[in-house]
């Protein structure tokens, strides 16, 4: 997992806690708690960014990534990450859309990708 996190957070990340949740209609939710996390004095600063990233599912991860780049977005990882290389085709890539929003593209459902052994 360390290599993927370096792609996402850079070299200086240290640790975090994460909870993975999945709904019955295939929506995955991740709740992060980072080391030295700070709570704002006013948690209702609606003009500031509040969502770290979101995820979409598309079996053609590479194709969607290229369409995002063609529209003015960029790859946050150079290539998709395979969760089970040579065993299962589960993969994902972090992207940035043309508006600066961070998103992940998953090839398969959230619960399949994050099942036992994904890391």
MDTraj code that builds the backbone (N, CA, C; nanometers):
import mdtraj as md
import numpy as np

residues = "UNK UNK UNK UNK UNK UNK UNK UNK UNK UNK UNK UNK UNK UNK UNK UNK UNK UNK UNK UNK UNK UNK UNK UNK UNK UNK UNK UNK UNK UNK UNK UNK UNK UNK UNK UNK UNK UNK UNK UNK UNK UNK UNK UNK UNK UNK UNK UNK UNK UNK UNK UNK UNK UNK UNK UNK UNK UNK UNK UNK UNK UNK UNK UNK UNK UNK UNK UNK UNK UNK UNK UNK UNK UNK UNK UNK UNK UNK UNK UNK UNK UNK UNK UNK UNK UNK UNK UNK UNK UNK UNK UNK UNK UNK UNK UNK UNK UNK UNK UNK UNK UNK UNK UNK UNK UNK UNK UNK UNK UNK UNK UNK UNK UNK UNK UNK UNK UNK UNK".split()
xyz = np.array([
    [0.0825, -0.1193, 0.0000],
    [0.0000, 0.0000, 0.0000],
    [0.0864, 0.1250, 0.0000],
    [0.2066, 0.1181, 0.0496],
    [0.2923, 0.2339, 0.0590],
    [0.3185, 0.3014, -0.0736],
    [0.3436, 0.2247, -0.1799],
    [0.3735, 0.2828, -0.3106],
    [0.2539, 0.3624, -0.3616],
    [0.1355, 0.3066, -0.3505],
    [0.0153, 0.3780, -0.3947],
    [-0.0012, 0.5074, -0.3168],
    [0.0222, 0.5049, -0.1866],
    [0.0032, 0.6241, -0.1056],
    [0.1074, 0.7306, -0.1357],
    [0.2270, 0.6905, -0.1725],
    [0.3276, 0.7886, -0.2139],
    [0.2808, 0.8590, -0.3402],
    [0.2202, 0.7852, -0.4339],
    [0.1653, 0.8473, -0.5544],
    [0.0609, 0.9516, -0.5192],
    [-0.0217, 0.9208, -0.4198],
    [-0.1341, 1.0072, -0.3853],
    [-0.0936, 1.1222, -0.2935],
    [-0.0244, 1.0902, -0.1822],
    [0.0033, 1.1895, -0.0787],
    [0.1448, 1.2457, -0.0825],
    [0.2323, 1.1917, -0.1666],
    [0.3704, 1.2376, -0.1707],
    [0.4584, 1.1576, -0.0757],
    [0.5847, 1.1916, -0.0706],
    [0.6848, 1.1169, 0.0061],
    [0.6722, 1.1342, 0.1579],
    [0.6118, 1.2432, 0.2044],
    [0.6191, 1.2775, 0.3471],
    [0.5035, 1.2264, 0.4329],
    [0.4086, 1.1540, 0.3748],
    [0.2989, 1.1043, 0.4577],
    [0.3554, 1.0016, 0.5561],
    [0.2963, 0.9936, 0.6730],
    [0.3465, 0.9006, 0.7742],
    [0.2475, 0.7890, 0.8052],
    [0.1282, 0.8261, 0.8476],
    [0.0296, 0.7229, 0.8790],
    [-0.1087, 0.7855, 0.8870],
    [-0.2091, 0.7000, 0.8799],
    [-0.3463, 0.7421, 0.8970],
    [-0.4306, 0.6216, 0.9348],
    [-0.5489, 0.6485, 0.9838],
    [-0.6488, 0.5449, 1.0081],
    [-0.7521, 0.5586, 0.8969],
    [-0.8054, 0.4452, 0.8542],
    [-0.9078, 0.4487, 0.7495],
    [-1.0165, 0.3468, 0.7815],
    [-1.1390, 0.3853, 0.7548],
    [-1.2529, 0.2942, 0.7646],
    [-1.3126, 0.2810, 0.6257],
    [-1.3301, 0.1578, 0.5790],
    [-1.3928, 0.1307, 0.4496],
    [-1.5374, 0.0901, 0.4746],
    [-1.6287, 0.1553, 0.4076],
    [-1.7706, 0.1233, 0.4184],
    [-1.8248, 0.1003, 0.2780],
    [-1.9232, 0.0139, 0.2659],
    [-1.9822, -0.0137, 0.1359],
    [-2.1323, -0.0291, 0.1521],
    [-2.2074, 0.0350, 0.0631],
    [-2.3527, 0.0252, 0.0687],
    [-2.3998, -0.0898, -0.0192],
    [-2.5237, -0.1269, -0.0057],
    [-2.5799, -0.2366, -0.0834],
    [-2.5892, -0.2068, -0.2321],
    [-2.5889, -0.0784, -0.2684],
    [-2.5967, -0.0434, -0.4103],
    [-2.4601, -0.0028, -0.4663],
    [-2.3534, -0.0620, -0.4102],
    [-2.2170, -0.0555, -0.4629],
    [-2.1522, 0.0817, -0.4522],
    [-2.1844, 0.1560, -0.3469],
    [-2.1173, 0.2822, -0.3210],
    [-2.0175, 0.2584, -0.2088],
    [-1.8931, 0.2979, -0.2311],
    [-1.7889, 0.2846, -0.1303],
    [-1.7606, 0.4187, -0.0665],
    [-1.7431, 0.4185, 0.0650],
    [-1.7123, 0.5403, 0.1401],
    [-1.5869, 0.5131, 0.2214],
    [-1.4910, 0.6039, 0.2152],
    [-1.3696, 0.5924, 0.2942],
    [-1.3655, 0.7089, 0.3919],
    [-1.3397, 0.6804, 0.5184],
    [-1.3254, 0.7840, 0.6194],
    [-1.1805, 0.7815, 0.6667],
    [-1.1097, 0.8924, 0.6470],
    [-0.9688, 0.9026, 0.6829],
    [-0.9508, 0.9815, 0.8119],
    [-0.8509, 0.9449, 0.8912],
    [-0.8039, 1.0256, 1.0027],
    [-0.6518, 1.0283, 0.9919],
    [-0.5969, 1.1433, 0.9551],
    [-0.4541, 1.1568, 0.9341],
    [-0.3822, 1.1947, 1.0629],
    [-0.2538, 1.1594, 1.0705],
    [-0.1694, 1.2000, 1.1830],
    [-0.1682, 1.3522, 1.1893],
    [-0.1770, 1.4062, 1.3083],
    [-0.1764, 1.5513, 1.3316],
    [-0.2936, 1.6233, 1.2647],
    [-0.4030, 1.5517, 1.2471],
    [-0.5219, 1.6131, 1.1883],
    [-0.5693, 1.7264, 1.2777],
    [-0.6124, 1.8347, 1.2174],
    [-0.6617, 1.9499, 1.2927],
    [-0.8075, 1.9744, 1.2591],
    [-0.8855, 2.0009, 1.3605],
    [-1.0253, 2.0367, 1.3396],
    [-1.0346, 2.1887, 1.3311],
    [-1.1050, 2.2412, 1.2313],
    [-1.1176, 2.3868, 1.2184],
    [-1.2026, 2.4443, 1.3307],
    [-1.1769, 2.5702, 1.3639],
    [-1.2577, 2.6374, 1.4658],
    [-1.4017, 2.6512, 1.4196],
    [-1.4192, 2.6814, 1.2910],
    [-1.5520, 2.6942, 1.2321],
    [-1.5651, 2.5860, 1.1264],
    [-1.6393, 2.4815, 1.1554],
    [-1.6524, 2.3690, 1.0636],
    [-1.7541, 2.3950, 0.9530],
    [-1.8062, 2.5169, 0.9452],
    [-1.9057, 2.5488, 0.8435],
    [-1.8534, 2.6549, 0.7467],
    [-1.7287, 2.6386, 0.7051],
    [-1.6707, 2.7278, 0.6053],
    [-1.7029, 2.6686, 0.4679],
    [-1.8265, 2.6865, 0.4244],
    [-1.8787, 2.6206, 0.3049],
    [-1.8071, 2.6621, 0.1761],
    [-1.7346, 2.7716, 0.1784],
    [-1.6650, 2.8182, 0.0584],
    [-1.5326, 2.7457, 0.0360],
    [-1.4895, 2.6676, 0.1332],
    [-1.3660, 2.5919, 0.1193],
    [-1.3971, 2.4488, 0.0764],
    [-1.3021, 2.3868, 0.0125],
    [-1.3178, 2.2481, -0.0312],
    [-1.3458, 2.1585, 0.0878],
    [-1.4406, 2.0672, 0.0714],
    [-1.4739, 1.9762, 0.1792],
    [-1.4583, 1.8306, 0.1414],
    [-1.4542, 1.8009, 0.0113],
    [-1.4431, 1.6626, -0.0328],
    [-1.3018, 1.6396, -0.0814],
    [-1.2361, 1.5381, -0.0278],
    [-1.0991, 1.5068, -0.0696],
    [-1.0994, 1.4471, -0.2097],
    [-1.1845, 1.3484, -0.2338],
    [-1.1949, 1.2889, -0.3661],
    [-1.3225, 1.2056, -0.3735],
    [-1.3564, 1.1653, -0.4941],
    [-1.4675, 1.0735, -0.5125],
    [-1.4248, 0.9688, -0.6133],
    [-1.5058, 0.8656, -0.6286],
    [-1.4690, 0.7526, -0.7119],
    [-1.5819, 0.7180, -0.8078],
    [-1.5415, 0.6762, -0.9279],
    [-1.6367, 0.6227, -1.0250],
    [-1.5895, 0.4841, -1.0664],
    [-1.6816, 0.4043, -1.1155],
    [-1.6481, 0.2686, -1.1602],
    [-1.6678, 0.2610, -1.3103],
    [-1.5639, 0.2146, -1.3800],
    [-1.5701, 0.1976, -1.5254],
    [-1.4770, 0.0828, -1.5614],
    [-1.5256, -0.0190, -1.6311],
    [-1.4376, -0.1308, -1.6652],
    [-1.3224, -0.0896, -1.7574],
    [-1.3374, 0.0229, -1.8282],
    [-1.2303, 0.0737, -1.9142],
    [-1.1579, 0.1878, -1.8427],
    [-1.0845, 0.1541, -1.7371],
    [-1.0130, 0.2523, -1.6556],
    [-0.9228, 0.3393, -1.7430],
    [-0.8449, 0.2746, -1.8273],
    [-0.7479, 0.3461, -1.9100],
    [-0.8160, 0.4398, -2.0105],
    [-0.9249, 0.3931, -2.0700],
    [-0.9978, 0.4750, -2.1660],
    [-1.0579, 0.5992, -2.1024],
    [-1.1201, 0.5829, -1.9866],
    [-1.1779, 0.6984, -1.9176],
    [-1.0677, 0.7937, -1.8738],
    [-0.9564, 0.7398, -1.8268],
    [-0.8437, 0.8250, -1.7866],
    [-0.7961, 0.9099, -1.9047],
    [-0.7860, 0.8509, -2.0203],
    [-0.7410, 0.9255, -2.1381],
    [-0.8427, 1.0326, -2.1783],
    [-0.9715, 1.0018, -2.1674],
    [-1.0739, 1.1019, -2.1994],
    [-1.0666, 1.2206, -2.1030],
    [-1.0373, 1.1936, -1.9763],
    [-1.0233, 1.3015, -1.8779],
    [-0.9031, 1.3886, -1.9140],
    [-0.7911, 1.3268, -1.9506],
    [-0.6720, 1.4026, -1.9914],
    [-0.7025, 1.4866, -2.1152],
    [-0.7698, 1.4278, -2.2137],
    [-0.8050, 1.5005, -2.3362],
    [-0.8947, 1.6207, -2.3079],
    [-0.9744, 1.6129, -2.2007],
    [-1.0644, 1.7224, -2.1641],
    [-0.9952, 1.8279, -2.0786],
    [-0.8663, 1.8074, -2.0466],
    [-0.7923, 1.9063, -1.9679],
    [-0.7565, 1.8617, -1.8284],
    [-0.7921, 1.7396, -1.7917],
    [-0.7544, 1.6870, -1.6605],
    [-0.6143, 1.6298, -1.6647],
    [-0.5746, 1.5634, -1.5553],
    [-0.4424, 1.5012, -1.5546],
    [-0.4407, 1.3771, -1.4663],
    [-0.3443, 1.2922, -1.4949],
    [-0.3248, 1.1718, -1.4149],
    [-0.2463, 1.2079, -1.2896],
    [-0.2927, 1.1602, -1.1749],
    [-0.2186, 1.1772, -1.0499],
    [-0.1271, 1.0576, -1.0265],
    [-0.1463, 0.9514, -1.1016],
    [-0.0612, 0.8326, -1.1032],
    [-0.0301, 0.8070, -1.2508],
    [0.0878, 0.7618, -1.2827],
    [0.1246, 0.7415, -1.4226],
    [0.0517, 0.6241, -1.4876],
    [0.0204, 0.5228, -1.4100],
    [-0.0457, 0.4036, -1.4628],
    [-0.1411, 0.3497, -1.3570],
    [-0.2413, 0.2735, -1.3985],
    [-0.3302, 0.2123, -1.3001],
    [-0.2560, 0.1190, -1.2060],
    [-0.3054, 0.1100, -1.0837],
    [-0.2514, 0.0163, -0.9859],
    [-0.3340, -0.1109, -0.9936],
    [-0.2677, -0.2237, -1.0108],
    [-0.3337, -0.3540, -1.0085],
    [-0.3287, -0.4068, -0.8659],
    [-0.4447, -0.4417, -0.8102],
    [-0.4504, -0.4905, -0.6732],
    [-0.4038, -0.6352, -0.6612],
    [-0.4264, -0.7167, -0.7618],
    [-0.3846, -0.8568, -0.7621],
    [-0.3132, -0.8850, -0.8934],
    [-0.1927, -0.8325, -0.9135],
    [-0.1247, -0.8472, -1.0434],
    [-0.1128, -0.9937, -1.0867],
    [-0.1503, -1.0195, -1.2111],
    [-0.1419, -1.1533, -1.2664],
    [-0.2480, -1.2494, -1.2177],
    [-0.3325, -1.2042, -1.1236],
    [-0.4335, -1.2923, -1.0662],
    [-0.5760, -1.2456, -1.0979],
    [-0.6036, -1.1166, -1.0741],
    [-0.7358, -1.0594, -1.1004],
    [-0.7168, -0.9255, -1.1710],
    [-0.8137, -0.8843, -1.2512],
    [-0.7973, -0.7591, -1.3272],
    [-0.8361, -0.6323, -1.2501],
    [-0.8499, -0.6387, -1.1174],
    [-0.8928, -0.5239, -1.0374],
    [-0.7854, -0.4158, -1.0400],
    [-0.8247, -0.2940, -1.0798],
    [-0.7284, -0.1862, -1.0879],
    [-0.7962, -0.0519, -1.0638],
    [-0.7132, 0.0480, -1.0360],
    [-0.7622, 0.1839, -1.0139],
    [-0.6544, 0.2828, -1.0523],
    [-0.6960, 0.4068, -1.0733],
    [-0.6029, 0.5161, -1.0989],
    [-0.6602, 0.6441, -1.0397],
    [-0.5728, 0.7248, -0.9792],
    [-0.6120, 0.8571, -0.9300],
    [-0.5976, 0.9572, -1.0438],
    [-0.6983, 1.0436, -1.0589],
    [-0.7009, 1.1446, -1.1641],
    [-0.7368, 1.2804, -1.1044],
    [-0.7196, 1.3824, -1.1844],
    [-0.7678, 1.5159, -1.1506],
    [-0.8502, 1.5629, -1.2701],
    [-0.9734, 1.6024, -1.2462],
    [-1.0560, 1.6456, -1.3583],
    [-1.0162, 1.7876, -1.4013],
    [-1.0698, 1.8377, -1.5108],
    [-1.0303, 1.9704, -1.5593],
    [-1.0578, 2.0842, -1.4611],
    [-1.1410, 2.0595, -1.3587],
    [-1.1752, 2.1623, -1.2609],
    [-1.0927, 2.1511, -1.1332],
    [-1.0005, 2.0538, -1.1282],
    [-0.9146, 2.0363, -1.0117],
    [-0.9666, 1.9387, -0.9085],
    [-1.0801, 1.8738, -0.9341],
    [-1.1334, 1.7744, -0.8408],
    [-1.0562, 1.6432, -0.8543],
    [-1.0243, 1.5808, -0.7436],
    [-0.9539, 1.4533, -0.7434],
    [-1.0570, 1.3413, -0.7486],
    [-1.0317, 1.2423, -0.8343],
    [-1.1201, 1.1281, -0.8411],
    [-1.0403, 1.0011, -0.8652],
    [-1.0983, 0.8906, -0.8256],
    [-1.0430, 0.7582, -0.8524],
    [-1.1328, 0.6920, -0.9555],
    [-1.0713, 0.6134, -1.0412],
    [-1.1484, 0.5298, -1.1331],
    [-1.1194, 0.3849, -1.0952],
    [-1.2217, 0.3103, -1.0586],
    [-1.2092, 0.1684, -1.0259],
    [-1.2619, 0.0845, -1.1418],
    [-1.1988, -0.0285, -1.1660],
    [-1.2448, -0.1194, -1.2698],
    [-1.3604, -0.2073, -1.2235],
    [-1.3679, -0.2329, -1.0955],
    [-1.4684, -0.3235, -1.0388],
    [-1.5295, -0.2599, -0.9149],
    [-1.6267, -0.3258, -0.8568],
    [-1.6961, -0.2701, -0.7418],
    [-1.6025, -0.2549, -0.6219],
    [-1.6371, -0.1611, -0.5400],
    [-1.5580, -0.1256, -0.4225],
    [-1.5331, -0.2461, -0.3319],
    [-1.6375, -0.3238, -0.3058],
    [-1.6211, -0.4359, -0.2120],
    [-1.5335, -0.5465, -0.2696],
    [-1.5322, -0.5642, -0.3996],
    [-1.4409, -0.6619, -0.4595],
    [-1.2961, -0.6168, -0.4472],
    [-1.2722, -0.4907, -0.4804],
    [-1.1353, -0.4399, -0.4768],
    [-1.0790, -0.4400, -0.3350],
    [-1.1580, -0.4021, -0.2359],
    [-1.1074, -0.3942, -0.0992],
    [-1.1385, -0.5167, -0.0139],
    [-1.1604, -0.6288, -0.0785],
    [-1.1817, -0.7537, -0.0047],
    [-1.0475, -0.8002, 0.0527],
    [-1.0483, -0.9036, 0.1317],
    [-0.9270, -0.9539, 0.1973],
    [-0.8163, -0.9749, 0.0965],
    [-0.6992, -0.9256, 0.1296],
    [-0.5817, -0.9460, 0.0455],
    [-0.5548, -0.8351, -0.0533],
    [-0.6371, -0.7304, -0.0556],
    [-0.6179, -0.6226, -0.1521],
    [-0.4879, -0.5465, -0.1281],
    [-0.4348, -0.5517, -0.0091],
    [-0.3077, -0.4867, 0.0211],
    [-0.2051, -0.5891, 0.0544],
])
top = md.Topology()
chain = top.add_chain()
for i, resn in enumerate(residues, 1):
    res = top.add_residue(resn, chain, resSeq=i)
    for name in ("N", "CA", "C"):
        top.add_atom(name, md.element.get_by_symbol(name[0]), res)
traj = md.Trajectory(xyz[None], top)
